Amino acid sequence: VSSLQEVLNSGDKYIDLALITHPQLDHFGGLIDVLESYKVGAVIENGRKGTTAAYADFEKTLQENGVRRIILTEGDKIKYEDATLSVLSPNRKNLASKELNDSVLVMMLEKSGLRALYTGDIGKDIEDELLKKYDLSAQVLKVGHHGSRFSSSPEFLKAVNPVISVIEVGKNTYGHPTPAALGRLADVGTQIFRTDRDRTILVDFDGDKLRVYLKKLW
């Protein structure tokens, strides 16, 4: 919530869309807190149901707040003015996988000739699937799985070739972001931003230029 307050006007209490990549607590839990301070029009999900008590509480909160739920999977698109958000994954097979991270919503945002790839918690198996099916080149990459060593393969990063890479990570016991992932990112020459170090990171598609704003610079 504090991060939203940094990027939204104090009087702006409405969020059109929120996105839950998959039903793991670190990907949906924060929205419960958001709903205490903001009205959310709709939540985008992949359709896979969580099995935990925390997820049941999440669903109850959505219902109590009258939040519309939108299910998106591979091939779906959302268009707004000159921006297009395309869903690259999951497909039916991914949604049925025993590995919950295989069911993650993976999306490409395109606007004014610029592209941003959002990868959620995918690992190398899904990266390899995407490599076979899509042009993944993008100026901005949301780095997979908080910088896990099992994500961001050399082949995947070479295909994306990002100018800017953002790692969403906080204090953790997994060692994220790992030296292995950071090294592979460095090998492709991308500029790395991290939420544990840079706090709130705002990437603005300003015409055909990218602008990055950090909380410490505001």
Secondary structure, DSSP 8 states (H G I E B T S, - for coil): -HHHHHHS-TT--EEEEEE--SS-HHHHHHHHHHTTT-EEEEEEE-S----SHHHHHHHHHHHHTT-EEEE--TT-EEEETTEEEEEEE--HHHHT-SSGGGG--EEEEEETTEEEEE-TT--HHHHHHHHHH-----SEEE-GGGG-TTSS-HHHHHHH--SEEEE---S-SS-SS-HHHHHHHHHTT-EEEEHHHH-SEEEEEETTEEEEEEGGG-
